[in-house]
Amino acid sequence: MSYIRGFASDNNASVHPEVLKAIAEANNGHAVGYGGDKTTENALQLFKQVFGQETETFFVYNGTGANVIAIQALAQSYNAVVCARTAHINVDECGAPEKLSGCKLLPIDTANGKITVAQIKQYMHGFGFEHHSQPKVVSITQATELGTVYSINEIKEIADYVHSMGLYLHMDGARIANAAAALDCTLAETSIKAGVDVLSFGGTKNGLMFGEAIVFANAELANNVKYIRKQSTQLHSKMRYVSAQFIALLQNDLWLQNARHSNNMAALLARELKEVSQVNITQPVESNGVFAVVPKALIEPLQNEFFFYVWDESRSEVRWMTSFDTREEDIKAFVSTIKRLL
């Protein structure tokens, strides 16, 4: 059965052949479970090479699990987490961060998905006051849910302020590969080296079958994470199948190849849409997402041919995501269909 390539999400993409190959190669005989195997040991050493020897990494099933465990490692139930209102932890995780960590989320309205120090300051009060949740973590998303990208200097500025207030900085990096590709920098430069304390490192949106990683800037922050991961039902028994995928992703810069391609496909889509006056792109196309306001009558018939999601129904704003396996002919066919339906 063949599947039509749509533009709903990079979660809908196939698994990269090199990742499938790595899984098959790991599927050889018996290996110690729960991460005690050689493949996982090699993967963890590879993460140290990429992010720094002082870092500690833990593999989990999914992005929500990574975010929840990161927050639990940094905060107590009486603490609060500052984030963008559009953040995945606030909008798309069914309240899991609040339920499992007990922490209150303090959302910030933002036009482009990026929060600033000036906006964070609005919540920097009530410290020591027992009636208020105590701010402890600031969470940013790279690339953001609106497809925009924090510059390295923007991250450093936030990190410096957060640390000056005695708080931690968490990064939801579900699409950090796309951000690093857009910035032409390393994965570490746009996260740990910029001052991020804990990174939720995404693989599923960049060619993996399943599995994410949580990267802690140092071992002290990761003190109790192995227990938190188990309690959060995120400890995979046959860990080698997660680890093998990350080796394939990080070796020979497959992550970068995949991310550059998906970013380039989004840029191509944006260029092709410039000819269509009824389509108004609403955000800078900096990673692999295109956000646009379109005629309401276009949405349903277009979804019937190429599936995608409506981002803001009140504005008739849609989100089109590209992936490592999006082809130029997919873009051309999509734009041609838009023109025909209009």
N, C-alpha and C positions, 0 to 999 in steps of 0.2 A: 504494500500500500504506500502511495506517495502522499505527502502532505504539502499543502500550499504554504509557501512562506508568507506569513502575515507581518504585521507591524505592531502587534499588541505588546510584546515583551520579549526581552532577550532570554527570559525563562522558557519561552516557547521554542527556542532554537534547539537544534540537534546537539549531540555530544561530539566534540572534536575527535576525528579518527585517531590522533595520537594519544588521546586520553583513553579511548576504548582499548587501544593497543596496550597501554600501561596496565589497565585493569586485567586484561587477559594474561599478561606476563606475570602479574602478581598472583594469579589463580593457579598456583603450582604447589600441590602438596599441602602440608599443615604448617601453620605458623602460630606463634604465641598470640593470644587474643588481647584485646583492650590496649593495644599500643606497645606491647612488649616485643614486637617483631622487628626484624632488620629493616624492612621497607620504611616503617614509621621512624625508626632511628635516623635513617638517611634523609628522610623528608625534613625532620626537625633540624638536622644539621644544615640543610639547604636553606631553611628559613633564617638561621643565624647568619649565614653568608649574605643573604639578601637584606635583612633588617638590622643586623648587628649582633655581635657575639653575646652581648649582655641581655638580649631579648629572650623571652620564653613564649612558646607557642603551644596552643591546644586545638585539636581538631574536633569539630562538631558536625551535626547533620545539616543545619540550615542557618540562614541569616538571622531569623528571629531568636534562635537559640544563642547565637554568638552575641547579639546585642544584650539579651537578658543576662547572660552569664557575665559579660563585661560590667554591666551596671551593678550586679550583685557583688562582684569582686571589689568595686570601688566605693560602695555606699551601704549605709544601714537603712532600715525601713523608715526611719524618721527623716531621711534626707530627701532632697529634691533634685531633679535633673532638668536643666535648661536646654531647650532645643527649638528648632524652627517648627512652626505650626504644621508645615508640610512634611516634617520628618517621618520616616517610616515607623519609628518607634511610637509616634503619636497618632498616625492615621491608619496604618496597615498591619498592626500586630495584635489586633483584637484585645488591647489592654494588657497583653502579656507582660510587658516591662513593669507596669504598675502592680499587677496581681502577684507576680513572682518575686519582685524585689521589695514591694511595699512602698516604693518611692513615688512621690508626686511628680508628674511632668509639668513643667512650666513653659508653655509654648510662646514663641515670638512670631508675630506677623511679619512676613517678608515678601517682597515682590518677586524676588528671584531665587528663593530657596536658601540664600546665604545669610547668616546672621553676623552681626558686628559687635565689637566691644561695647559701643555705645548702647546697643540694644540689650546686651547681657546685663549691663549695669542696673537696669530697672529692677532686677530681681536680687541685687546684692544688698539686702537689708534683712533685718530680723535675726541676725546671728546671735545665738545665745538666748533668744526669746522662746520659751518652751511651747508657746501656742502656735508657732509657725514651723512648717517643714524647713529644714536647714539645707540650703543649696550646697551641693557637694560635687556635682558633675555637670559639665557642659558637653553636649553631644552635637557634633556637626557631621554632615554627610558629604562625602567626596567620591564621585560627582554627586551633586544634589539631585533631589527628586524632580527638579525642573530642568535637569540637564546642564546646569551651569557648573563651573569649576572654581574652587578657591585657589588663588595663587599661593605659592609657598609663603610669601610675606604676609598674606592675610591670615594664614594658619598660625604662623609664628606670633603675630600680634595677639591673636586670641589666646594662644598658649601662654604667652608671657603674662597676660592679664589674669587668666584663670589661675595660674600658679601663684601669682602675687596675692590672690585672695584665698589661697590654701585649698583650692579646688582641683579636680582632675579634668583632663580633656579626653573625651572618647570620640573616636571617629567611626561612623558607619561607612565602611568602604566596600559596600556591595558592588560598586562600579569604580573602585579605586584604579583598576587597570586602565579604564577609559580616561580617567583624570590624568594619570601619569603620562599616558600616551599624548594627551592634548598639551600637557605642559612640557613635554620632551624631557622628563626627569625620571629618576628611579622611583620605585615603589616606596623606598624608605625616605627619600627626600620630601615626598608629599605627605608623610605621616610621622613616623617615629622621630626622624631627624629634625622635623619641624616643631617638635614639642608635644606630639600626641602621646598620651600615657598608655592608652589601650586602643588597638585597631581591630575592628571586625573586618577581616579580609575576605572578600567575596571571590568565589570560584565558579559558582553555578551559572552566573550571568555571562561568563567568559569561557564557556566550553566544557565545564565539568558536568558529570552526570549528577552528582550530589556531593555535598561537603563544603564547609566553610572553615576558616581558621580564626582564632583569636590570638593576636600578637600583643604581648605585654612588654612595655619598655624595659622592665627589669624584673628580676626574680622576686623581689620583695612584694611587688604588686600582685604577683601570681601565687602568693603563699598558699591560699586555700582553694585555688581554682579547681583542682582535681576533685575535691569533694562537692563543690558547687556544680560542676559539670555532671557528676553522677546523679545528684539530687534533681537536676533539671532534665533528666532523661536524655542527655545529649552525648553520652559515652557510647561509642560504637564498638561492638564486640570484635568484629572482623575489621579492625582499623586499617589493615594494610590496603584495603580497597579505596579508602579515602586518601591515605598517604600517597599511594602510587599516582593518583590523579594530580596531586600537587607537585610531585616531582616532574611529571610531564609538562605541567603548566609553567613551572619556573625554569626548568632546564632549557637552554637554547632560546630563551625569551619567547616562548610560545604565547605567554600572556600578552606580550607587547604586539606581536603579530596579529593576534585576534582583536585586541583593542583598537589598534590603528585601523584595521579594516572596517570594524563596525563604526568607528568615528567617521571614516571617509565616506561610508555609505550614507550616514546622516547628513553630512555636508553636501553630498551629491543630491540627496532628496531636497534639501533646502534650496539648492541652486535651481533645480528643475521646477520647483514650485514658484519661483520668482515670476515666471511667465503667467501664472494663474492669479488674476487680480482678485478673485473671490476668496482666496486663501491668504490669511494674514498671520504670519509667524509671530508668536508673542514673546519668545525668549531667544537670547543668543544661542546659536547651535554650537556648543563647545565640546560636547561629547557624543553620545550615540542616541540622543533624543531630539525630536522635533515637536514642538508644541505650536498649535495653530488654531485660530478661530475660523470656522468654516460655516457655510450655509447649513442650517439645521436639516433641511430636506436632503442634503447630500449624505448624511451620516449613515442611516440605515442601509440604503442600497450599496454604499461603498463597503460597509462592514460585511455584507453578504458575499462580497468577492474577495476582500482582503480584511481579515479580522483585526480590529484594534479597539482601544478603550476610549471612552469619553472621559476627559479629565475634569471639566467643569461644565455640567449640563446647562447651568443658568446662562453661561456665556457662549455656549456651543463651541467650547474649546476641547480639542482632541489631543491625544498623545500618540505619536508614531515612533516606535523604537526599532532600531536596526541591530543586527547581530553579526557575529563573526562569519556566519554562513549566508548573510544577505548578499545577493548578487546584483550587479548593475542592471541586468535584465528585469529583476524584480522591481527595482526602482522605476525603470522606464515603463513597465506595465502598469504599475500603481498610478503613476502620474497620468498616463494615458487614459486610465479608467476614470480618474477624477475629471479630466477634461471632457470625456464622453458623457459622464453623468450630469455635469453642469450645463 
